[in-house]
């Protein structure tokens, strides 16, 4: 699945796509969050597929860890602890509300 397929866009008269500005919700810490140590080859989209069965939700894991590690990459640092949010339904609902 294309991880950018859920990002809204519009087309110009020439057919060129222009992506809208995307607003992301805060990702609160909760007691049921999962913590994992990254290994070589981990990517946020692969982790999202592993934990959520949906690679397009990579941004949730990336944002949950953006204050600790660079979110400029699809690859988290190797050998560090990252947080995997578990209550994703409310995060997705807030995302949809922000980007209507």
N, C-alpha and C positions, 0 to 999 in steps of 0.2 A: 504494500500500500504506500502511496506517495505521502510522505509526512507533511507536505504542504497543501494537501487537497482540501483541508478544512479552513484554510485562510481565505477570507472573502476578497474578491477582486472585481474590477470592472474592466471592460474592453473599450478601447478607443475606436474611432471610426476606421482606423487602419488595421484593427484586430490585435493591437498590442495590449498586453495585460498590465494593469496598474493595480498593485496590491494596496489594500487599505491599511491604515495604521492599526495594529493589533494591540489591545489593552489586555494585560494579564492580571489576574487577581493575586492578592497575597496568599501565601501558602502557610497557614498556621501550623505550629507544632501541636501534636496531640499524643496521648499516651500510647496509642496503638500503632504509631509509625514504626516502620521497620528500618533497621540500620544494617548496612552491609559494607564490607571492605571490598574495594574495587580491585580487579585483577587486569592483567594485560589483555587488551582486546575489548574491554567493556566500552560500550557507547550508551548514551542516554536512550536512544531509540531501541536498542537491544534490551536494555534493562526494563523499559516500559512494556515491551512485548512479553518479557519474562514475568513481570509482576502484574501487569494489567491486561495481558493478551491483546494489546493495542499499541503498536509502535508510534502512532500519531500522538500519543500522550507523553512523548519524550519531554516536552516543555515543563510538565509538572515536576519531574525529578530534577531537571536542570534548575528551575527557579527555586526549588526547595533547598538547593545547595549553592545558590549564587552568591551568598554572602561569604562563604568559606572558600570557594574555588571560582576560577574564571568561568563565566557562562558564555564565552566567545567560541567555545569549541563543543563539538558533539561528543568529545572524549573526556571523561572525568580523569583526574590524576590517578595514577596507579598506586595502590597500597594505602589509600585513605578511606576513612569512614564517610559514607554518604547516607542521607536520609531518604527513605522511600515513603512518601505519604500514602496512607491507606484509605482515608475518607475522600476519595476522588470525586464522588458524585456531586457533592456541594461545590467543589472547586470548578468542575465542568459547568455546573449551572450558573455560577457567578461569571465565568468566562463568557458564556453565551449571552448573559444579560449585558455585560460590558461591551460586547461587540455586535449588538443588534443593528 
